Amino acid sequence: MIEVGRYFTQVEADLARLLLESHGIDSFLLDTQMSNFFGGALTPVRLLVLDEDLREASAILAEDRPA
């Protein structure tokens, strides 16, 4: 698995995970409890995907970002 994104809140990370899931890409959130404990300032929530899904996942997440 490889990191495709970092988020300061678990809500943001969950939204990104659900977006990928809606496109058929499995993903996993890491450091959710550490982020809750420190408020995301020290340890962001990391979004991981399979290595072979990295390019597609990155493109999907980039399209979803506001300009």
Secondary structure, DSSP 8 states (H G I E B T S, - for coil): -EEEEEESSHHHHHHHHHHHHHTT--EEEESHHHHHHHTTSSS-EEEEE-GGGHHHHHHHHHHHS--
